[in-house]
């Protein structure tokens, strides 16, 4: 029996953020168990990327475990990697509530969380005690009140604390919920940002640690091409695509009107699938194998994940589908992946 499926109608009666907080409270109790089940992965699922070894190409995307509080649980469920965050250098509450909305009939989530974060110092302290055998990435962002011109200072401050206690870092310049953040994707802003981060990586003696960049799905094709060239020439390690979308056109009527009535925020889940895949294919074509890409956005089944791998992605990440499908999603995806070419 799938306990989550049985409880889901009750869970979904709760306000989404209340349900999230309750789930994490229960998850923290589970993480305190002395012996959590150990995942058993087929050897054929193992994959190398960015110089790291992943037991499976399936990971948990940033945004769910912002503070790195449930890492033992994610490992037990079978994720090959977990990207925590987004972590900001200083604590901040995020945007006013309500800021999280579910549309279960469409497998859709709207969020305008706004980088609610305990701050890099608190999260780094927790990461010092993370479980072994799980690849952990740190997704970094700037604080809301920090001007765009000073964004590099924020990313560097967060990096100094988080990078030494994770396996890779990812720069989030693509969330739609922090004013002006997406402007950092423009080549003229991106070049000095990446150069400054790579200089810091060298200063800290972390040259071998992967540094990734997470992109939005709402960029024009020619802008994507330009960003890819900046990323490749900069010397960073890879790209993640995509973040949530502002495009309400991905939602069919009559649901679109209900979504629009909820106001601003990024959309994730099933309606993002086609748009995210189109963007990833464009990026992969522009990359021509020069950098690895992590596929994220709209993935919710073994078929989706296998399709992303077949397109050329090195790794994949899920988030929204886990909310709707529950913990068994991980094993179902693993069971449905082809053993060859992994």
RAVEN-V302382 format. One record per pair of residues at least 4 apart in sequence whose C-alpha atoms are under 6 Angstrom apart, sorted by sequence separation. I is the first residue (numbers start at 1). J is the second residue. D is the distance in whole Angstrom. If there is no record, write none. Layout:
i={I	I}
j={J	J}
d={D	D}
This chain:
i={4	8	23	48	75	120	155	159	186	187	192	202	230	252	268	272	283	302	303	309	321	322	325	14	48	74	103	184	185	201	202	251	299	308	48	184	201	47	102	46	101	173	174	46	101	173	46	100	45	100	173	99	142	99	142	99	68	66	95	295	65	66	94	95	294	299	59	66	94	246	251	293	294	296	58	59	62	94	245	250	276	293	294	295	296	300	58	59	60	61	62	63	94	244	245	292	294	59	62	93	244	56	92	244	55	92	211	212	214	217	273	54	91	211	212	213	214	215	216	272	91	210	212	213	214	215	216	91	217	270	90	137	269	87	89	136	137	139	88	89	136	137	138	139	140	141	302	88	137	139	140	301	87	144	302	302	39	38	120	124	127	37	39	187	31	152	168	170	174	31	168	169	170	171	172	174	170	269	81	83	86	87	88	238	240	81	82	83	84	85	86	87	88	238	239	240	241	242	81	83	84	86	88	238	241	242	67	217	225	114	114	112	89	89	112	111	110	111	110	110	109	109	50	108	108	107	107	61	60	61	57	58	59	60	61	57	58	44	45	4}
j={8	12	27	52	79	124	159	163	190	191	196	206	234	256	272	276	287	306	307	313	325	326	329	19	53	79	108	189	190	206	207	256	304	313	54	190	207	54	109	54	109	181	182	55	110	182	56	110	56	111	184	111	154	112	155	113	84	84	113	313	84	85	113	114	313	318	79	86	114	266	271	313	314	316	79	80	83	115	266	271	297	314	315	316	317	321	80	81	82	83	84	85	116	266	267	314	316	82	85	116	267	80	116	268	80	117	236	237	239	242	298	80	117	237	238	239	240	241	242	298	118	237	239	240	241	242	243	119	245	298	119	166	298	117	119	166	167	169	119	120	167	168	169	170	171	172	333	120	169	171	172	333	120	178	336	337	76	76	158	162	165	76	78	227	72	193	209	211	215	73	210	211	212	213	214	216	213	320	134	136	139	140	141	291	293	135	136	137	138	139	140	141	142	292	293	294	295	296	136	138	139	141	143	293	296	297	123	276	286	177	178	177	157	158	265	265	265	266	266	267	267	268	210	268	269	269	270	317	317	318	315	316	317	318	319	316	317	339	342	326}
d={6	6	6	6	6	6	6	5	6	6	6	6	6	6	6	6	6	6	6	5	6	5	6	6	5	6	5	5	6	5	5	5	5	6	6	6	6	5	5	6	6	6	5	4	5	5	5	6	5	4	6	6	5	5	6	6	6	5	6	6	5	4	6	5	6	6	5	6	4	5	6	5	6	6	6	5	5	5	5	6	6	6	5	5	5	5	6	5	5	5	5	6	4	5	5	6	5	6	6	5	5	5	6	5	5	5	6	6	6	5	4	6	5	5	5	5	4	5	5	5	5	5	5	6	6	5	5	4	6	5	4	6	5	6	5	5	6	6	5	5	5	5	5	5	5	5	4	6	5	6	6	6	6	6	5	6	6	5	6	5	6	6	5	6	6	6	6	6	5	6	5	5	4	5	5	5	5	5	6	6	5	5	5	5	6	5	5	4	5	5	5	6	5	5	5	5	5	5	6	6	6	6	6	6	5	5	5	6	6	5	6	5	6	4	4	5	6	5	6	5	6	5	6	6	5	6	5	5	5	6	5	5	5	5	6	6	6	5	6	6}
